[in-house]
């Protein structure tokens, strides 16, 4: 059986920003790590969490954020949206940290989180159709 294909999302927060993917299963997560040539295999979702944002750098020095969401429960759309916004904030925080931004403007931060959250929500919506 072949590994799931990774769907990389738009990196419009900044170029060259981190690659971004939504993983809804361990198989997708491991496929994304393999695509990036990342040998370390952290847990799909951290213990006790419903979602986790993983940050990694491939051998070429390119960064990626893999947002992993357990899709095995009966959460409402609002709960899913809340989890994705929460992880979008972590994606933004990591990106800001990697570029040395310690005091982003409030509008810059709000637009960045909005863009990341929209990408993640659209990816989720596209997958559950």
Secondary structure in CASP SS format (residue, H / E / C, confidence):
PFRMAT SS
TARGET T0000
AUTHOR 0000-0000-0000
METHOD secondary structure of the structure
MODEL  1
X C 1.00
X C 1.00
X C 1.00
X C 1.00
X C 1.00
X C 1.00
X C 1.00
X E 1.00
X C 1.00
X C 1.00
X C 1.00
X C 1.00
X C 1.00
X C 1.00
X C 1.00
X C 1.00
X C 1.00
X C 1.00
X E 1.00
X E 1.00
X E 1.00
X E 1.00
X E 1.00
X C 1.00
X C 1.00
X H 1.00
X H 1.00
X H 1.00
X H 1.00
X H 1.00
X H 1.00
X H 1.00
X H 1.00
X H 1.00
X H 1.00
X H 1.00
X C 1.00
X C 1.00
X C 1.00
X C 1.00
X C 1.00
X C 1.00
X C 1.00
X C 1.00
X C 1.00
X C 1.00
X C 1.00
X C 1.00
X C 1.00
X C 1.00
X E 1.00
X E 1.00
X E 1.00
X E 1.00
X E 1.00
X E 1.00
X E 1.00
X C 1.00
X C 1.00
X C 1.00
X C 1.00
X C 1.00
X E 1.00
X E 1.00
X E 1.00
X E 1.00
X E 1.00
X E 1.00
X E 1.00
X C 1.00
X C 1.00
X C 1.00
X C 1.00
X C 1.00
X C 1.00
X C 1.00
X H 1.00
X H 1.00
X H 1.00
X H 1.00
X H 1.00
X H 1.00
X H 1.00
X H 1.00
X H 1.00
X H 1.00
X H 1.00
X H 1.00
X H 1.00
X H 1.00
X H 1.00
X H 1.00
X H 1.00
X H 1.00
X H 1.00
X H 1.00
X H 1.00
X H 1.00
X C 1.00
X C 1.00
X C 1.00
X C 1.00
X C 1.00
X C 1.00
X C 1.00
X H 1.00
X H 1.00
X H 1.00
X H 1.00
X H 1.00
X H 1.00
X H 1.00
X H 1.00
X H 1.00
X H 1.00
X H 1.00
X H 1.00
X H 1.00
X H 1.00
X H 1.00
X H 1.00
X H 1.00
X H 1.00
X H 1.00
X H 1.00
X H 1.00
X H 1.00
X H 1.00
X C 1.00
END
